[in-house]
Amino acid sequence: MSAPERPDRSPPPADEPPADEEFAHAYAAGYEEGVRSALRELLQHAARGHTAQELRMLAESRLARLPEEVEVKRKGLLAPPRRPAWNSLFRSPQPGRSGTEGAGASGAAGAPVSPGRTLLVREERPARALEVLRANALAFPRVVLVSQRPPDVPGLPANRRLELVVAAGGASDADGGKRLSPGEIGGRLREPTESEGGALVYVDALEFLVSEYSLDTTLKFVHWLVTQVEETGSALVISFDRRSLDVKEMSQLERAFATVV
């Protein structure tokens, strides 16, 4: 006759791994995928012939955007990703309201652009980007306009406005009537962006820079500008005609920005 089972005997071990082992496995898998992705991106940039300094700028720009990318990824795992709430920002003007310049313009008045943010607006002519500029100009101590024909910004005092004209024949007296290269523009942007409170930088001349100084030079300038804005608490709004580049080139440009619309 067998002995009765003791009531204090421990239950048999469970087949499932402990909770901490499951967590460690998920963390290790995510860590491995993150390292693989970073190394692949680094190899791609190196294969394009970027110098060590350029690789450093690209890495710093990506690191600055990493928290936002991680948050988007986290939300995507929890629920289907939501569409950006730019539809209300760039809606068509309502009847009875004053119109805006250019075809496809939109009523973006009052839409905030916070310090450290970068926005690329894809449009055939500056319109939506102008609305964002005019709605936020007074929220920054200074505004820098990088353009062939700097736009009007109603209500902005002259002492808070800096024009960097990139085309010959329209340059300001301060530039001696000469054309500004991307390097010269970058040098002129350091002081206003690094001053207290930063600056709102508006650019609608990238197409001209691409045609005059090559896509590679312009992309290097854009990556530097994005990093400069993010590190100084400034803000950047760029209007660009996507027809100026092919799909692959446009993708290279878009990846530099936190927000693309």
N, C-alpha and C positions, 0 to 999 in steps of 0.2 A: 504494500500500500504506500503510495507516494505521500511525502510530507506536504502539508498544506502550505500554500504560498504566503510568504511573510508580507504583511500589509505595508511595511516600510521599505520594501524593495524598490529601487530606482527604476523608472520606466526605461524601455530600450531607447537608444539614441535615435534622434530624428534623422531622416535622410536629407532634409534641406540644410544648406549651409547656414551658419549663423548670420545675423543681420550685418554685423561688421564686415564679414567676408564679402557679402554681396555689395556693400557700399564700396569696399576697397577695389573690387573687380570693376565696377562701373567707373570709378575715378581713374583707375589705371588705363582703361580703354579710352576714356575721353582725353587723358593726358597724352597718350600715344598718338591719337588722331590730331591733336593740336600741334604737337611737335612735327609730325609729318607734313601738315599743311604749311607751317611756317618755313620749314626747310625747302619744300617745293617752291614756294613763292620766292625765297631768297635765290634759289638756283635759276629761276626764270629771269629775275632781274639781272643776275650776274651774266647770264647768257646773252643779254641784250647789250653788254659792254659797259654797264654803269661802273663808275669809279667807286673806290671805297667810301669817299665822302658822300656821293650820291646814294649809295646803299644805306649809309647811316641815316640820311634824311628820310628815305623811304621807310626805313624801319621805325624811326621816331614818329612819323606821321601815322603809321599803322598802329603803333602802341597807344597813341593818343586816342584813337577811335576804338580800341579794343573793348572797353567796358560797354559801349553802346552795342557792339556786335554780339557780345556775350549775352546781353539782355534780350536782344532780338531773337537769338537762338533759343534762350530759355523759354521765352513766351511762345515760340514756335513749337516747342515740344509739349507745352501745356494745352494749347488750343490752336486752331487755324489762324495764321497771321492776319492781322487786320490791315486794311488798306490805309495808307497815310492820310491824315485828315487835312490834305491840301485841297480837296475839292471845294470846301467852303471858303478856303483862303483865296482860290483863284477862280471863283465863280464870275459869270458874266455880270456887267453892271445892270442894276435894276432900272426899269423905266423911271424917268424923272430925275435920275441922278446924273451928275456931270460925267461926260465921257472921258476916256483916257487915250493916250497917244498910241497909234499903231493898231494893226489888225490883231485880233485875238487878245486885246488887253483885258484886264480883269479887275474886279473890285477887291483889292487886298488891303484896303485901308484898315489900320489898327492891328494887323497881324504882326506879332512880335518876332524879332530875330535876337536871340539871347547871345551874350558874349561867349566867344569860343566856338560859335556855330559856323558852318560853311554850307552854302546852298548853290547848286548849279541848276539854272533854269534853261531848259531846252526850248528855244523859240526862234522863229525865222528873223524877227526884228525885236529889239528891246521893248518890252511892254509889261509883262508880268513882273519881271525883275525890277523895272522902274517903280512899279507900285510898292513892292517890298522896300525899296530904297527910300521912297518918299514917306512911307508909313513909319519908318524907324530912324530917319536921319537925326531927329532931335533927341533921340534916346542916347546918343553917343556924343562925347566931347568934341569929336571932329569926324569929318567925312572925307574920304579920298576917292576921287573919280578917275579911273583909268580908262580913257576913251578916246576915240578919234574926234568925237564931238560931244564934250561933256554936257549932260542934260541939266535942265533947270531943277532945282530942289526948293520949292516954295517954302518960305519961312526960315530957311537956313542962313544964318549970318555969314557974311563973307569971311570973317576971321576964323570960322570953323570949317571952311571948305578949301580943299587942296585939289587942284586939277593937274593930272599927269597926262598930257596929250601925246599920243604915240605916233601920230602921222605928221610928216613934214608939211609945212604950209599952214598948220593950225596950231602949232605949239605956242605956249605962252611966252611972254618976254623973259620970265625967269629961266626958261630953258634955252634961251638964245635962238629960238626958232628952229632948233634941231629936232630930229626924230629921236625918241627915247627907246633904247634897247631893253630887253627883259632884265639884264643885269643892272642897268641904270634905274629902271623902275623899282627893282628890289631895294637898291640903295636909298632911293627917295622914300620908300615905304617904311623903313626901319624906325625913323623918328616918330611919326604919328602913331604907329601901332604900339611902340614900346613906351609911349608917354602914358601918364596916369589915366586910367579909364579906357585906354585903347582907342580904336577907330572903327568905323564902319567903312569897309572897302568895297567899292562897286566897280566891276569890270565888264565892259561890253566890247573889248577890242581883241579878244583871243584869236578870232579868225584872221585879223591883220597880222598879229604876231606869228601865227603859223605860216602864213604866206611869205613873210619877210625874213623870218629867222629859223624856220623849219619846225616840224612837229616835236622833234626830240628836245630842242632847246626850250620850246614853249611848255612842254610837259614838266621839265625840270623846274622851270619858273613856277608853274602851278603847284607842284609838290612843295616847293620852298614856301610859297605864299600860304598854303593851307596850314603848314606846320607853324609858321610865324603867327598866324591869326589864332590858332588854338592855344599857343603858348603864352600869348600876350593878353588874352581875354578880349580880343577884337572880334569882328564878325566879317564874313565875306559873302557877297552876292555876285554871281557871275551869270550874265546872259550870253548864250552861245547857240549858234545855228548848227544843228546836228548834220546838216547837208554838207558842211565843210569837211567832214571826215568820213571814212568808211566805217563799217560796223566794228571792226577790231580796234581801230584807232579811237573811236568814240568810247568804247568800253574802257580803254586805258585811261581816258580823261575822267570818266564817271567814277572810277574806283577811288579817285583822290578825295571825293567829297562825302561828307556825312549824310547829306540829303540831296537827292536828284529828283526834279519834277519836270 
